[in-house]
Amino acid sequence: MYLEQGPAAHGWVEDQVWTASRVATLIGLKLHVSYSVSGATRLMHRLGFSPQVPARRVAERDEQAVTVWNEATWAEV
């Protein structure tokens, strides 16, 4: 399935998320069928896909520092 290959496999390299607009574009490119963004959204919903927001975390995140901050600084606030 095209969606399983990920957005980068189809030219969207700036981030790794599927949007309704990208899905509509992909349908047009691969299947030669025109879908609106809202139509792609409804189609994806019927196929069992749900809208999700990816968790974005910095690559250099220091989990220990976050834990210490939460326990010490956040407690003061």
PQR file with spaces between the fields and no chain letter, atoms N, CA, C, O and H, PARSE charges and radii, in Angstrom:
ATOM       1  N    MET     1       0.845   -1.180    0.000 -0.4000 1.5000
ATOM       2  CA   MET     1       0.000    0.000    0.000 -0.0000 2.0000
ATOM       3  C    MET     1       0.890    1.242    0.000  0.5500 1.7000
ATOM       4  O    MET     1       1.925    1.271    0.665 -0.5500 1.4000
ATOM       5  N    TYR     2       0.498    2.225   -0.719 -0.4000 1.5000
ATOM       6  CA   TYR     2       1.294    3.447   -0.853 -0.0000 2.0000
ATOM       7  C    TYR     2       1.498    4.172    0.473  0.5500 1.7000
ATOM       8  O    TYR     2       2.582    4.696    0.728 -0.5500 1.4000
ATOM       9  H    TYR     2      -0.343    2.202   -1.259  0.4000 1.0000
ATOM      10  N    LEU     3       0.479    4.207    1.313 -0.4000 1.5000
ATOM      11  CA   LEU     3       0.602    4.932    2.573 -0.0000 2.0000
ATOM      12  C    LEU     3       1.613    4.286    3.509  0.5500 1.7000
ATOM      13  O    LEU     3       2.278    4.980    4.278 -0.5500 1.4000
ATOM      14  H    LEU     3      -0.402    3.781    1.106  0.4000 1.0000
ATOM      15  N    GLU     4       1.735    2.975    3.452 -0.4000 1.5000
ATOM      16  CA   GLU     4       2.687    2.273    4.306 -0.0000 2.0000
ATOM      17  C    GLU     4       4.134    2.614    3.955  0.5500 1.7000
ATOM      18  O    GLU     4       5.021    2.477    4.797 -0.5500 1.4000
ATOM      19  H    GLU     4       1.195    2.410    2.827  0.4000 1.0000
ATOM      20  N    GLN     5       4.376    3.052    2.736 -0.4000 1.5000
ATOM      21  CA   GLN     5       5.731    3.421    2.314 -0.0000 2.0000
ATOM      22  C    GLN     5       6.186    4.728    2.946  0.5500 1.7000
ATOM      23  O    GLN     5       7.382    5.016    2.995 -0.5500 1.4000
ATOM      24  H    GLN     5       3.655    3.164    2.052  0.4000 1.0000
ATOM      25  N    GLY     6       5.237    5.514    3.427 -0.4000 1.5000
ATOM      26  CA   GLY     6       5.555    6.777    4.068 -0.0000 2.0000
ATOM      27  C    GLY     6       5.618    7.928    3.084  0.5500 1.7000
ATOM      28  O    GLY     6       5.794    7.714    1.885 -0.5500 1.4000
ATOM      29  H    GLY     6       4.266    5.279    3.387  0.4000 1.0000
ATOM      30  N    PRO     7       5.474    9.149    3.581 -0.5600 1.5000
ATOM      31  CA   PRO     7       5.466   10.327    2.722  0.2800 2.0000
ATOM      32  C    PRO     7       6.780   10.554    1.972  0.5500 1.7000
ATOM      33  O    PRO     7       6.766   11.018    0.832 -0.5500 1.4000
ATOM      34  N    ALA     8       7.915   10.232    2.598 -0.4000 1.5000
ATOM      35  CA   ALA     8       9.209   10.470    1.958 -0.0000 2.0000
ATOM      36  C    ALA     8       9.357    9.657    0.673  0.5500 1.7000
ATOM      37  O    ALA     8       9.998   10.108   -0.276 -0.5500 1.4000
ATOM      38  H    ALA     8       7.927    9.855    3.524  0.4000 1.0000
ATOM      39  N    ALA     9       8.774    8.474    0.637 -0.4000 1.5000
ATOM      40  CA   ALA     9       8.855    7.627   -0.552 -0.0000 2.0000
ATOM      41  C    ALA     9       8.139    8.255   -1.746  0.5500 1.7000
ATOM      42  O    ALA     9       8.357    7.862   -2.892 -0.5500 1.4000
ATOM      43  H    ALA     9       8.252    8.107    1.407  0.4000 1.0000
ATOM      44  N    HIS    10       7.286    9.232   -1.462 -0.4000 1.5000
ATOM      45  CA   HIS    10       6.517    9.876   -2.523 -0.0000 2.0000
ATOM      46  C    HIS    10       6.880   11.346   -2.699  0.5500 1.7000
ATOM      47  O    HIS    10       6.162   12.094   -3.362 -0.5500 1.4000
ATOM      48  H    HIS    10       7.109    9.551   -0.531  0.4000 1.0000
ATOM      49  N    GLY    11       7.999   11.756   -2.101 -0.4000 1.5000
ATOM      50  CA   GLY    11       8.494   13.097   -2.340 -0.0000 2.0000
ATOM      51  C    GLY    11       8.309   14.111   -1.237  0.5500 1.7000
ATOM      52  O    GLY    11       8.823   15.224   -1.344 -0.5500 1.4000
ATOM      53  H    GLY    11       8.582   11.148   -1.562  0.4000 1.0000
ATOM      54  N    TRP    12       7.590   13.768   -0.171 -0.4000 1.5000
ATOM      55  CA   TRP    12       7.417   14.705    0.948 -0.0000 2.0000
ATOM      56  C    TRP    12       8.457   14.380    2.019  0.5500 1.7000
ATOM      57  O    TRP    12       8.215   13.561    2.904 -0.5500 1.4000
ATOM      58  H    TRP    12       7.172   12.864   -0.084  0.4000 1.0000
ATOM      59  N    VAL    13       9.593   15.019    1.929 -0.4000 1.5000
ATOM      60  CA   VAL    13      10.706   14.690    2.825 -0.0000 2.0000
ATOM      61  C    VAL    13      10.814   15.636    4.012  0.5500 1.7000
ATOM      62  O    VAL    13      11.567   15.358    4.945 -0.5500 1.4000
ATOM      63  H    VAL    13       9.790   15.685    1.210  0.4000 1.0000
ATOM      64  N    GLU    14      10.080   16.749    4.001 -0.4000 1.5000
ATOM      65  CA   GLU    14      10.230   17.723    5.080 -0.0000 2.0000
ATOM      66  C    GLU    14       9.708   17.210    6.417  0.5500 1.7000
ATOM      67  O    GLU    14      10.242   17.602    7.454 -0.5500 1.4000
ATOM      68  H    GLU    14       9.468   16.974    3.243  0.4000 1.0000
ATOM      69  N    ASP    15       8.703   16.364    6.442 -0.4000 1.5000
ATOM      70  CA   ASP    15       8.247   15.718    7.670 -0.0000 2.0000
ATOM      71  C    ASP    15       7.584   14.398    7.307  0.5500 1.7000
ATOM      72  O    ASP    15       7.260   14.165    6.143 -0.5500 1.4000
ATOM      73  H    ASP    15       8.269   16.045    5.599  0.4000 1.0000
ATOM      74  N    GLN    16       7.385   13.557    8.270 -0.4000 1.5000
ATOM      75  CA   GLN    16       6.871   12.216    8.024 -0.0000 2.0000
ATOM      76  C    GLN    16       5.429   12.057    8.483  0.5500 1.7000
ATOM      77  O    GLN    16       5.110   11.156    9.260 -0.5500 1.4000
ATOM      78  H    GLN    16       7.648   13.746    9.216  0.4000 1.0000
ATOM      79  N    VAL    17       4.570   12.929    8.002 -0.4000 1.5000
ATOM      80  CA   VAL    17       3.155   12.819    8.345 -0.0000 2.0000
ATOM      81  C    VAL    17       2.315   12.827    7.074  0.5500 1.7000
ATOM      82  O    VAL    17       2.624   13.522    6.106 -0.5500 1.4000
ATOM      83  H    VAL    17       4.829   13.661    7.371  0.4000 1.0000
ATOM      84  N    TRP    18       1.260   12.047    7.100 -0.4000 1.5000
ATOM      85  CA   TRP    18       0.294   12.076    6.021 -0.0000 2.0000
ATOM      86  C    TRP    18      -0.784   13.086    6.372  0.5500 1.7000
ATOM      87  O    TRP    18      -1.350   13.042    7.464 -0.5500 1.4000
ATOM      88  H    TRP    18       1.009   11.482    7.885  0.4000 1.0000
ATOM      89  N    THR    19      -1.065   13.982    5.465 -0.4000 1.5000
ATOM      90  CA   THR    19      -2.176   14.913    5.630 -0.0000 2.0000
ATOM      91  C    THR    19      -3.239   14.550    4.602  0.5500 1.7000
ATOM      92  O    THR    19      -2.961   13.843    3.634 -0.5500 1.4000
ATOM      93  H    THR    19      -0.605   14.018    4.578  0.4000 1.0000
ATOM      94  N    ALA    20      -4.446   15.033    4.814 -0.4000 1.5000
ATOM      95  CA   ALA    20      -5.521   14.758    3.865 -0.0000 2.0000
ATOM      96  C    ALA    20      -5.162   15.314    2.490  0.5500 1.7000
ATOM      97  O    ALA    20      -5.480   14.703    1.470 -0.5500 1.4000
ATOM      98  H    ALA    20      -4.672   15.608    5.601  0.4000 1.0000
ATOM      99  N    SER    21      -4.510   16.454    2.459 -0.4000 1.5000
ATOM     100  CA   SER    21      -4.096   17.049    1.192 -0.0000 2.0000
ATOM     101  C    SER    21      -3.089   16.155    0.472  0.5500 1.7000
ATOM     102  O    SER    21      -3.178   15.954   -0.740 -0.5500 1.4000
ATOM     103  H    SER    21      -4.252   16.951    3.288  0.4000 1.0000
ATOM     104  N    ARG    22      -2.138   15.625    1.223 -0.4000 1.5000
ATOM     105  CA   ARG    22      -1.143   14.733    0.618 -0.0000 2.0000
ATOM     106  C    ARG    22      -1.784   13.441    0.126  0.5500 1.7000
ATOM     107  O    ARG    22      -1.426   12.933   -0.937 -0.5500 1.4000
ATOM     108  H    ARG    22      -2.065   15.788    2.207  0.4000 1.0000
ATOM     109  N    VAL    23      -2.727   12.911    0.894 -0.4000 1.5000
ATOM     110  CA   VAL    23      -3.408   11.688    0.483 -0.0000 2.0000
ATOM     111  C    VAL    23      -4.202   11.939   -0.796  0.5500 1.7000
ATOM     112  O    VAL    23      -4.187   11.107   -1.703 -0.5500 1.4000
ATOM     113  H    VAL    23      -3.018   13.324    1.757  0.4000 1.0000
ATOM     114  N    ALA    24      -4.893   13.071   -0.880 -0.4000 1.5000
ATOM     115  CA   ALA    24      -5.654   13.403   -2.091 -0.0000 2.0000
ATOM     116  C    ALA    24      -4.721   13.530   -3.289  0.5500 1.7000
ATOM     117  O    ALA    24      -5.042   13.062   -4.381 -0.5500 1.4000
ATOM     118  H    ALA    24      -4.906   13.747   -0.143  0.4000 1.0000
ATOM     119  N    THR    25      -3.576   14.157   -3.086 -0.4000 1.5000
ATOM     120  CA   THR    25      -2.593   14.292   -4.168 -0.0000 2.0000
ATOM     121  C    THR    25      -2.064   12.932   -4.589  0.5500 1.7000
ATOM     122  O    THR    25      -1.944   12.652   -5.781 -0.5500 1.4000
ATOM     123  H    THR    25      -3.316   14.537   -2.199  0.4000 1.0000
ATOM     124  N    LEU    26      -1.747   12.085   -3.615 -0.4000 1.5000
ATOM     125  CA   LEU    26      -1.225   10.752   -3.912 -0.0000 2.0000
ATOM     126  C    LEU    26      -2.239    9.915   -4.678  0.5500 1.7000
ATOM     127  O    LEU    26      -1.878    9.204   -5.616 -0.5500 1.4000
ATOM     128  H    LEU    26      -1.844   12.312   -2.646  0.4000 1.0000
ATOM     129  N    ILE    27      -3.505    9.997   -4.283 -0.4000 1.5000
ATOM     130  CA   ILE    27      -4.558    9.275   -5.004 -0.0000 2.0000
ATOM     131  C    ILE    27      -4.588    9.717   -6.458  0.5500 1.7000
ATOM     132  O    ILE    27      -4.689    8.891   -7.366 -0.5500 1.4000
ATOM     133  H    ILE    27      -3.798   10.575   -3.522  0.4000 1.0000
ATOM     134  N    GLY    28      -4.501   11.026   -6.673 -0.4000 1.5000
ATOM     135  CA   GLY    28      -4.506   11.533   -8.045 -0.0000 2.0000
ATOM     136  C    GLY    28      -3.305   11.067   -8.850  0.5500 1.7000
ATOM     137  O    GLY    28      -3.437   10.693  -10.016 -0.5500 1.4000
ATOM     138  H    GLY    28      -4.419   11.697   -5.936  0.4000 1.0000
ATOM     139  N    LEU    29      -2.127   11.090   -8.224 -0.4000 1.5000
ATOM     140  CA   LEU    29      -0.904   10.694   -8.931 -0.0000 2.0000
ATOM     141  C    LEU    29      -0.859    9.199   -9.247  0.5500 1.7000
ATOM     142  O    LEU    29      -0.470    8.802  -10.345 -0.5500 1.4000
ATOM     143  H    LEU    29      -2.020   11.394   -7.277  0.4000 1.0000
ATOM     144  N    LYS    30      -1.254    8.385   -8.289 -0.4000 1.5000
ATOM     145  CA   LYS    30      -1.121    6.939   -8.460 -0.0000 2.0000
ATOM     146  C    LYS    30      -2.322    6.276   -9.109  0.5500 1.7000
ATOM     147  O    LYS    30      -2.167    5.320   -9.868 -0.5500 1.4000
ATOM     148  H    LYS    30      -1.570    8.708   -7.397  0.4000 1.0000
ATOM     149  N    LEU    31      -3.512    6.767   -8.821 -0.4000 1.5000
ATOM     150  CA   LEU    31      -4.723    6.109   -9.302 -0.0000 2.0000
ATOM     151  C    LEU    31      -5.445    6.894  -10.390  0.5500 1.7000
ATOM     152  O    LEU    31      -6.421    6.418  -10.970 -0.5500 1.4000
ATOM     153  H    LEU    31      -3.638    7.544   -8.204  0.4000 1.0000
ATOM     154  N    HIS    32      -4.957    8.095  -10.657 -0.4000 1.5000
ATOM     155  CA   HIS    32      -5.553    8.956  -11.696 -0.0000 2.0000
ATOM     156  C    HIS    32      -7.038    9.213  -11.439  0.5500 1.7000
ATOM     157  O    HIS    32      -7.863    9.210  -12.353 -0.5500 1.4000
ATOM     158  H    HIS    32      -4.165    8.482  -10.186  0.4000 1.0000
ATOM     159  N    VAL    33      -7.345    9.437  -10.152 -0.4000 1.5000
ATOM     160  CA   VAL    33      -8.696    9.760   -9.722 -0.0000 2.0000
ATOM     161  C    VAL    33      -8.608   11.043   -8.920  0.5500 1.7000
ATOM     162  O    VAL    33      -7.729   11.192   -8.070 -0.5500 1.4000
ATOM     163  H    VAL    33      -6.675    9.440   -9.409  0.4000 1.0000
ATOM     164  N    SER    34      -9.520   11.975   -9.188 -0.4000 1.5000
ATOM     165  CA   SER    34      -9.495   13.248   -8.493 -0.0000 2.0000
ATOM     166  C    SER    34     -10.320   13.180   -7.209  0.5500 1.7000
ATOM     167  O    SER    34     -11.502   12.839   -7.239 -0.5500 1.4000
ATOM     168  H    SER    34     -10.234   11.854   -9.878  0.4000 1.0000
ATOM     169  N    TYR    35      -9.688   13.506   -6.090 -0.4000 1.5000
ATOM     170  CA   TYR    35     -10.364   13.574   -4.801 -0.0000 2.0000
ATOM     171  C    TYR    35     -10.120   14.940   -4.201  0.5500 1.7000
ATOM     172  O    TYR    35      -9.022   15.486   -4.305 -0.5500 1.4000
ATOM     173  H    TYR    35      -8.728   13.783   -6.066  0.4000 1.0000
ATOM     174  N    SER    36     -11.150   15.494   -3.570 -0.4000 1.5000
ATOM     175  CA   SER    36     -10.965   16.729   -2.811 -0.0000 2.0000
ATOM     176  C    SER    36     -10.333   16.354   -1.471  0.5500 1.7000
ATOM     177  O    SER    36     -10.285   15.179   -1.107 -0.5500 1.4000
ATOM     178  H    SER    36     -12.042   15.050   -3.485  0.4000 1.0000
ATOM     179  N    VAL    37      -9.855   17.349   -0.750 -0.4000 1.5000
ATOM     180  CA   VAL    37      -9.274   17.089    0.563 -0.0000 2.0000
ATOM     181  C    VAL    37     -10.334   16.500    1.498  0.5500 1.7000
ATOM     182  O    VAL    37     -10.061   15.547    2.228 -0.5500 1.4000
ATOM     183  H    VAL    37      -9.894   18.303   -1.046  0.4000 1.0000
ATOM     184  N    SER    38     -11.536   17.066    1.474 -0.4000 1.5000
ATOM     185  CA   SER    38     -12.599   16.531    2.335 -0.0000 2.0000
ATOM     186  C    SER    38     -13.007   15.123    1.894  0.5500 1.7000
ATOM     187  O    SER    38     -13.337   14.282    2.731 -0.5500 1.4000
ATOM     188  H    SER    38     -11.758   17.841    0.881  0.4000 1.0000
ATOM     189  N    GLY    39     -12.986   14.870    0.595 -0.4000 1.5000
ATOM     190  CA   GLY    39     -13.290   13.530    0.093 -0.0000 2.0000
ATOM     191  C    GLY    39     -12.244   12.513    0.524  0.5500 1.7000
ATOM     192  O    GLY    39     -12.575   11.380    0.873 -0.5500 1.4000
ATOM     193  H    GLY    39     -12.718   15.553   -0.084  0.4000 1.0000
ATOM     194  N    ALA    40     -10.977   12.923    0.499 -0.4000 1.5000
ATOM     195  CA   ALA    40      -9.900   12.039    0.957 -0.0000 2.0000
ATOM     196  C    ALA    40     -10.040   11.766    2.447  0.5500 1.7000
ATOM     197  O    ALA    40      -9.789   10.650    2.903 -0.5500 1.4000
ATOM     198  H    ALA    40     -10.708   13.844    0.216  0.4000 1.0000
ATOM     199  N    THR    41     -10.442   12.786    3.209 -0.4000 1.5000
ATOM     200  CA   THR    41     -10.644   12.616    4.646 -0.0000 2.0000
ATOM     201  C    THR    41     -11.737   11.590    4.911  0.5500 1.7000
ATOM     202  O    THR    41     -11.563   10.692    5.735 -0.5500 1.4000
ATOM     203  H    THR    41     -10.646   13.692    2.839  0.4000 1.0000
ATOM     204  N    ARG    42     -12.863   11.720    4.215 -0.4000 1.5000
ATOM     205  CA   ARG    42     -13.971   10.773    4.396 -0.0000 2.0000
ATOM     206  C    ARG    42     -13.574    9.368    3.961  0.5500 1.7000
ATOM     207  O    ARG    42     -13.928    8.392    4.622 -0.5500 1.4000
ATOM     208  H    ARG    42     -13.004   12.450    3.546  0.4000 1.0000
ATOM     209  N    LEU    43     -12.843    9.256    2.856 -0.4000 1.5000
ATOM     210  CA   LEU    43     -12.385    7.960    2.380 -0.0000 2.0000
ATOM     211  C    LEU    43     -11.472    7.295    3.408  0.5500 1.7000
ATOM     212  O    LEU    43     -11.633    6.115    3.716 -0.5500 1.4000
ATOM     213  H    LEU    43     -12.555   10.049    2.319  0.4000 1.0000
ATOM     214  N    MET    44     -10.524    8.047    3.930 -0.4000 1.5000
ATOM     215  CA   MET    44      -9.600    7.494    4.921 -0.0000 2.0000
ATOM     216  C    MET    44     -10.359    7.045    6.170  0.5500 1.7000
ATOM     217  O    MET    44     -10.052    6.001    6.745 -0.5500 1.4000
ATOM     218  H    MET    44     -10.393    9.007    3.679  0.4000 1.0000
ATOM     219  N    HIS    45     -11.342    7.831    6.584 -0.4000 1.5000
ATOM     220  CA   HIS    45     -12.140    7.466    7.753 -0.0000 2.0000
ATOM     221  C    HIS    45     -12.886    6.148    7.499  0.5500 1.7000
ATOM     222  O    HIS    45     -12.922    5.278    8.369 -0.5500 1.4000
ATOM     223  H    HIS    45     -11.591    8.679    6.117  0.4000 1.0000
ATOM     224  N    ARG    46     -13.480    6.004    6.307 -0.4000 1.5000
ATOM     225  CA   ARG    46     -14.195    4.763    5.965 -0.0000 2.0000
ATOM     226  C    ARG    46     -13.259    3.569    5.933  0.5500 1.7000
ATOM     227  O    ARG    46     -13.682    2.446    6.204 -0.5500 1.4000
ATOM     228  H    ARG    46     -13.451    6.711    5.601  0.4000 1.0000
ATOM     229  N    LEU    47     -11.993    3.793    5.605 -0.4000 1.5000
ATOM     230  CA   LEU    47     -11.012    2.709    5.552 -0.0000 2.0000
ATOM     231  C    LEU    47     -10.414    2.396    6.929  0.5500 1.7000
ATOM     232  O    LEU    47      -9.582    1.497    7.058 -0.5500 1.4000
ATOM     233  H    LEU    47     -11.649    4.706    5.384  0.4000 1.0000
ATOM     234  N    GLY    48     -10.837    3.135    7.947 -0.4000 1.5000
ATOM     235  CA   GLY    48     -10.391    2.842    9.298 -0.0000 2.0000
ATOM     236  C    GLY    48      -9.240    3.688    9.801  0.5500 1.7000
ATOM     237  O    GLY    48      -8.734    3.453   10.898 -0.5500 1.4000
ATOM     238  H    GLY    48     -11.512    3.865    7.843  0.4000 1.0000
ATOM     239  N    PHE    49      -8.821    4.662    9.025 -0.4000 1.5000
ATOM     240  CA   PHE    49      -7.757    5.561    9.467 -0.0000 2.0000
ATOM     241  C    PHE    49      -8.362    6.662   10.330  0.5500 1.7000
ATOM     242  O    PHE    49      -9.486    7.104   10.091 -0.5500 1.4000
ATOM     243  H    PHE    49      -9.232    4.853    8.133  0.4000 1.0000
ATOM     244  N    SER    50      -7.611    7.098   11.329 -0.4000 1.5000
ATOM     245  CA   SER    50      -8.091    8.165   12.183 -0.0000 2.0000
ATOM     246  C    SER    50      -7.072    9.292   12.197  0.5500 1.7000
ATOM     247  O    SER    50      -5.874    9.049   12.054 -0.5500 1.4000
ATOM     248  H    SER    50      -6.698    6.739   11.523  0.4000 1.0000
ATOM     249  N    PRO    51      -7.539   10.522   12.368 -0.5600 1.5000
ATOM     250  CA   PRO    51      -6.591   11.638   12.425  0.2800 2.0000
ATOM     251  C    PRO    51      -5.759   11.550   13.695  0.5500 1.7000
ATOM     252  O    PRO    51      -6.277   11.302   14.783 -0.5500 1.4000
ATOM     253  N    GLN    52      -4.483   11.753   13.535 -0.4000 1.5000
ATOM     254  CA   GLN    52      -3.571   11.703   14.671 -0.0000 2.0000
ATOM     255  C    GLN    52      -2.562   12.820   14.550  0.5500 1.7000
ATOM     256  O    GLN    52      -2.201   13.232   13.448 -0.5500 1.4000
ATOM     257  H    GLN    52      -4.062   11.954   12.651  0.4000 1.0000
ATOM     258  N    VAL    53      -2.118   13.299   15.673 -0.4000 1.5000
ATOM     259  CA   VAL    53      -1.080   14.317   15.710 -0.0000 2.0000
ATOM     260  C    VAL    53       0.189   13.631   16.196  0.5500 1.7000
ATOM     261  O    VAL    53       0.205   13.064   17.289 -0.5500 1.4000
ATOM     262  H    VAL    53      -2.411   12.965   16.569  0.4000 1.0000
ATOM     263  N    PRO    54       1.247   13.674   15.403 -0.5600 1.5000
ATOM     264  CA   PRO    54       2.466   12.985   15.821  0.2800 2.0000
ATOM     265  C    PRO    54       3.108   13.661   17.025  0.5500 1.7000
ATOM     266  O    PRO    54       3.044   14.881   17.176 -0.5500 1.4000
ATOM     267  N    ALA    55       3.724   12.858   17.874 -0.4000 1.5000
ATOM     268  CA   ALA    55       4.480   13.404   19.005 -0.0000 2.0000
ATOM     269  C    ALA    55       5.815   13.902   18.463  0.5500 1.7000
ATOM     270  O    ALA    55       6.594   13.130   17.903 -0.5500 1.4000
ATOM     271  H    ALA    55       3.777   11.866   17.752  0.4000 1.0000
ATOM     272  N    ARG    56       6.067   15.170   18.630 -0.4000 1.5000
ATOM     273  CA   ARG    56       7.327   15.741   18.145 -0.0000 2.0000
ATOM     274  C    ARG    56       8.236   15.988   19.330  0.5500 1.7000
ATOM     275  O    ARG    56       7.871   16.691   20.273 -0.5500 1.4000
ATOM     276  H    ARG    56       5.434   15.796   19.084  0.4000 1.0000
ATOM     277  N    ARG    57       9.402   15.415   19.276 -0.4000 1.5000
ATOM     278  CA   ARG    57      10.377   15.584   20.339 -0.0000 2.0000
ATOM     279  C    ARG    57      11.720   15.918   19.688  0.5500 1.7000
ATOM     280  O    ARG    57      12.048   15.442   18.602 -0.5500 1.4000
ATOM     281  H    ARG    57       9.698   14.845   18.510  0.4000 1.0000
ATOM     282  N    VAL    58      12.470   16.740   20.382 -0.4000 1.5000
ATOM     283  CA   VAL    58      13.789   17.080   19.865 -0.0000 2.0000
ATOM     284  C    VAL    58      14.701   15.881   19.995  0.5500 1.7000
ATOM     285  O    VAL    58      14.569   15.098   20.937 -0.5500 1.4000
ATOM     286  H    VAL    58      12.203   17.127   21.265  0.4000 1.0000
ATOM     287  N    ALA    59      15.620   15.727   19.067 -0.4000 1.5000
ATOM     288  CA   ALA    59      16.530   14.590   19.067 -0.0000 2.0000
ATOM     289  C    ALA    59      17.459   14.616   20.278  0.5500 1.7000
ATOM     290  O    ALA    59      17.887   13.567   20.759 -0.5500 1.4000
ATOM     291  H    ALA    59      15.726   16.363   18.302  0.4000 1.0000
ATOM     292  N    GLU    60      17.771   15.815   20.768 -0.4000 1.5000
ATOM     293  CA   GLU    60      18.720   15.944   21.871 -0.0000 2.0000
ATOM     294  C    GLU    60      18.033   15.969   23.230  0.5500 1.7000
ATOM     295  O    GLU    60      18.666   16.358   24.212 -0.5500 1.4000
ATOM     296  H    GLU    60      17.423   16.667   20.377  0.4000 1.0000
ATOM     297  N    ARG    61      16.806   15.586   23.329 -0.4000 1.5000
ATOM     298  CA   ARG    61      16.045   15.658   24.582 -0.0000 2.0000
ATOM     299  C    ARG    61      16.736   14.830   25.668  0.5500 1.7000
ATOM     300  O    ARG    61      17.084   13.668   25.456 -0.5500 1.4000
ATOM     301  H    ARG    61      16.292   15.271   22.532  0.4000 1.0000
ATOM     302  N    ASP    62      16.922   15.436   26.804 -0.4000 1.5000
ATOM     303  CA   ASP    62      17.555   14.795   27.951 -0.0000 2.0000
ATOM     304  C    ASP    62      16.455   14.430   28.945  0.5500 1.7000
ATOM     305  O    ASP    62      15.995   15.280   29.707 -0.5500 1.4000
ATOM     306  H    ASP    62      16.640   16.380   26.976  0.4000 1.0000
ATOM     307  N    GLU    63      16.033   13.163   28.937 -0.4000 1.5000
ATOM     308  CA   GLU    63      14.913   12.718   29.768 -0.0000 2.0000
ATOM     309  C    GLU    63      15.195   12.914   31.257  0.5500 1.7000
ATOM     310  O    GLU    63      14.289   13.247   32.021 -0.5500 1.4000
ATOM     311  H    GLU    63      16.407   12.472   28.318  0.4000 1.0000
ATOM     312  N    GLN    64      16.438   12.713   31.670 -0.4000 1.5000
ATOM     313  CA   GLN    64      16.764   12.889   33.086 -0.0000 2.0000
ATOM     314  C    GLN    64      16.603   14.356   33.502  0.5500 1.7000
ATOM     315  O    GLN    64      16.080   14.644   34.579 -0.5500 1.4000
ATOM     316  H    GLN    64      17.174   12.443   31.050  0.4000 1.0000
ATOM     317  N    ALA    65      17.049   15.272   32.652 -0.4000 1.5000
ATOM     318  CA   ALA    65      16.910   16.695   32.962 -0.0000 2.0000
ATOM     319  C    ALA    65      15.437   17.097   33.013  0.5500 1.7000
ATOM     320  O    ALA    65      15.052   17.923   33.840 -0.5500 1.4000
ATOM     321  H    ALA    65      17.473   15.038   31.777  0.4000 1.0000
ATOM     322  N    VAL    66      14.626   16.533   32.156 -0.4000 1.5000
ATOM     323  CA   VAL    66      13.191   16.817   32.149 -0.0000 2.0000
ATOM     324  C    VAL    66      12.554   16.319   33.449  0.5500 1.7000
ATOM     325  O    VAL    66      11.742   17.018   34.054 -0.5500 1.4000
ATOM     326  H    VAL    66      14.939   15.861   31.484  0.4000 1.0000
ATOM     327  N    THR    67      12.920   15.127   33.868 -0.4000 1.5000
ATOM     328  CA   THR    67      12.390   14.565   35.110 -0.0000 2.0000
ATOM     329  C    THR    67      12.771   15.421   36.311  0.5500 1.7000
ATOM     330  O    THR    67      11.932   15.708   37.164 -0.5500 1.4000
ATOM     331  H    THR    67      13.580   14.559   33.376  0.4000 1.0000
ATOM     332  N    VAL    68      14.034   15.827   36.377 -0.4000 1.5000
ATOM     333  CA   VAL    68      14.500   16.676   37.478 -0.0000 2.0000
ATOM     334  C    VAL    68      13.741   17.996   37.469  0.5500 1.7000
ATOM     335  O    VAL    68      13.316   18.470   38.523 -0.5500 1.4000
ATOM     336  H    VAL    68      14.716   15.594   35.683  0.4000 1.0000
ATOM     337  N    TRP    69      13.569   18.591   36.306 -0.4000 1.5000
ATOM     338  CA   TRP    69      12.853   19.864   36.202 -0.0000 2.0000
ATOM     339  C    TRP    69      11.410   19.702   36.676  0.5500 1.7000
ATOM     340  O    TRP    69      10.895   20.531   37.426 -0.5500 1.4000
ATOM     341  H    TRP    69      13.915   18.207   35.450  0.4000 1.0000
ATOM     342  N    ASN    70      10.759   18.615   36.225 -0.4000 1.5000
ATOM     343  CA   ASN    70       9.370   18.382   36.632 -0.0000 2.0000
ATOM     344  C    ASN    70       9.237   18.221   38.135  0.5500 1.7000
ATOM     345  O    ASN    70       8.290   18.733   38.733 -0.5500 1.4000
ATOM     346  H    ASN    70      11.178   17.941   35.616  0.4000 1.0000
ATOM     347  N    GLU    71      10.173   17.517   38.749 -0.4000 1.5000
ATOM     348  CA   GLU    71      10.088   17.258   40.183 -0.0000 2.0000
ATOM     349  C    GLU    71      10.473   18.469   41.022  0.5500 1.7000
ATOM     350  O    GLU    71       9.886   18.694   42.081 -0.5500 1.4000
ATOM     351  H    GLU    71      10.941   17.101   38.263  0.4000 1.0000
ATOM     352  N    ALA    72      11.445   19.251   40.571 -0.4000 1.5000
ATOM     353  CA   ALA    72      11.937   20.367   41.378 -0.0000 2.0000
ATOM     354  C    ALA    72      11.278   21.695   40.991  0.5500 1.7000
ATOM     355  O    ALA    72      10.572   22.301   41.797 -0.5500 1.4000
ATOM     356  H    ALA    72      11.922   19.069   39.711  0.4000 1.0000
ATOM     357  N    THR    73      11.508   22.133   39.778 -0.4000 1.5000
ATOM     358  CA   THR    73      11.037   23.444   39.342 -0.0000 2.0000
ATOM     359  C    THR    73       9.525   23.501   39.231  0.5500 1.7000
ATOM     360  O    THR    73       8.907   24.447   39.719 -0.5500 1.4000
ATOM     361  H    THR    73      12.082   21.641   39.123  0.4000 1.0000
ATOM     362  N    TRP    74       8.926   22.518   38.603 -0.4000 1.5000
ATOM     363  CA   TRP    74       7.469   22.536   38.410 -0.0000 2.0000
ATOM     364  C    TRP    74       6.747   22.492   39.747  0.5500 1.7000
ATOM     365  O    TRP    74       5.698   23.116   39.909 -0.5500 1.4000
ATOM     366  H    TRP    74       9.428   21.750   38.206  0.4000 1.0000
ATOM     367  N    ALA    75       7.310   21.750   40.717 -0.4000 1.5000
ATOM     368  CA   ALA    75       6.702   21.696   42.054 -0.0000 2.0000
ATOM     369  C    ALA    75       6.645   23.071   42.699  0.5500 1.7000
ATOM     370  O    ALA    75       5.698   23.377   43.424 -0.5500 1.4000
ATOM     371  H    ALA    75       8.163   21.243   40.584  0.4000 1.0000
ATOM     372  N    GLU    76       7.654   23.905   42.442 -0.4000 1.5000
ATOM     373  CA   GLU    76       7.683   25.262   43.004 -0.0000 2.0000
ATOM     374  C    GLU    76       6.634   26.158   42.358  0.5500 1.7000
ATOM     375  O    GLU    76       6.048   27.022   43.011 -0.5500 1.4000
ATOM     376  H    GLU    76       8.423   23.656   41.854  0.4000 1.0000
ATOM     377  N    VAL    77       6.410   25.943   41.086 -0.4000 1.5000
ATOM     378  CA   VAL    77       5.467   26.777   40.351 -0.0000 2.0000
ATOM     379  C    VAL    77       4.075   26.460   40.835  0.5500 1.7000
ATOM     380  O    VAL    77       3.105   27.047   40.354 -0.5500 1.4000
ATOM     381  H    VAL    77       6.885   25.242   40.555  0.4000 1.0000
